[in-house]
Amino acid sequence: MKKVLFICVTMLLICISGKATERNLLLIPYPQQVSIKQGNYNLTDNVKIGADPLFTQELKKLQEVLTEDFGLKSQIVKPSKADISLCYDASFMQEEKEAYQLEVTDMKITIRAQMATGIFYGIQSLRQLIKSEAGKWIIPKLTITDYPALSWRSFMLDEGRYFKGEKVVKQILDEMALLKMNVFQWHLTDDQGWRIEIKKYPRLTEIGAFRDSTQMEWYESHHYDGKPHGGFYTQTQIRSIIKYASERQGIFMRYTYEFKKKAVELYRQGKWIDAPNDIINLKNFHDMIVRWHHLEESNTSDCLKHYGTNKKWSPEEKYELVARVIAGDTITSVAYTVGINSGLLAQWIRKYKIWGYNGLVGRRKGRKPKESAMKKMNINNPRKLNESEYEELIRLRAEITYIKAENEAIKKEIALREEREAALLKAKKQQSSKNSKKKDIC
């Protein structure tokens, strides 16, 4: 019996190990929808790959992934004849610009999207799915439909304290791309270190980029490790890293307020500011400058700044913005002026229309906090009552007992009254039914 049970369990494990399931599908982040089928697709050397003309950059990235990650040679062919096809689909999930579909069948692998970003994310999912088994590269047969749950997926690297270097930063960007993160926040200056070359002020890096030792343990500690530390990025290296990030679809860096202001000033003079090295589509870059110009004209130059979204707005400040909209200003213009999301302002306006000024007052969720005097009370060791307090306590208890008894009497009286009324109503119904029967007989 034990032998038969052992054989059955072994066969079951073999069957399970040969088929991918949602539970053992290792994808980070996990897709929105997954449909797994039985079997695997085998990737062989000299893989045929093809793409829509819109996705030539992504095709190069796929070729690079196959060679560097898996040692597979590839051959570029027409998408219809390819083993792996990157297809453009204008109607695919139009409301989700970064969406993609990855389909693995017996015959081929297809990545479908309406934007290059979606194709790039599909390639990243494919990278994670390819596994080695018995000397072969295999991919489970499945269909994945995916789009980001969050529009802002960022990684912040603080090099003000510790310098990492160009190689490490590029490795981080590669990992971000694999995990479909799209914002790189780079902290390069602080009182502990200045990490970016400014040619006009060379002493910023000559002095500010290096220290003779590092403080250990905690803030204001007098313990130092005695090891020199330092370093900074030249402007050439910064440009190289920005270009490297732009090649990993979706990862972007924000333009500074000073850059935007300068670009708008030159645009008014009929000139274009020099585009950063990572700009691929010059027309889109120029269109963005025109938008900055219109924003500044309709509002102020402050609307080009990046405002913090964590500010706590008082009811008075909220009311001022709402009043401007009610007076005739557009929601978008008011929101841009103060640097908040237009949707947040629209929410405040809706609350004001429903509840008035009270709708702009932030309410705490959950139970109300205890009074400070109550927090200080020691419940475990209460203070002893004096004679007058004790007499008052006895009086209050007696009064509570009397009120309870009176309430009970009132409840009983109400119940009796309801019973009498119910009986009278029943009697009336019976009498009316008897009268109606007599009329019928007549």
Secondary structure, DSSP 4 states (H G I P E B T S, - for coil): -HHHHHHHHHHHHHHHHTS--GGG---SSPPSEEEEEEEEEEE-SSEEEEE-GGGHHHHHHHHHHHHHHH---EEE--GGG-SEEEEE-TTTTTT-TT-EEEEE-SS-EEEEESSHHHHHHHHHHHHHH-EEETTEEEEEEEEEEE--S-S--EEEEETTTS---HHHHHHHHHHHHHTT--EEEEE-EETTEE-B--TT-THHHHHHTEES--B-SSTT---B----EE--B-HHHHHHHHHHHHHSTT-B-PPPHHHHHHHHHHHHTT--PPPPTT---HHHHHHHHHHHHHHHHHS-GGGGS---S-----HHHHHHHHHHHHHT--HHHHHHHHT--HHHHHHHHHHHHHHGGGGGS----SSPPPPHHHHH--SSSPPPP-HHHHHHHHHHHHHHHHHHHHHHHHHHHHHHHHHHHHHHHHHHHHHHHHHHHHHHH-
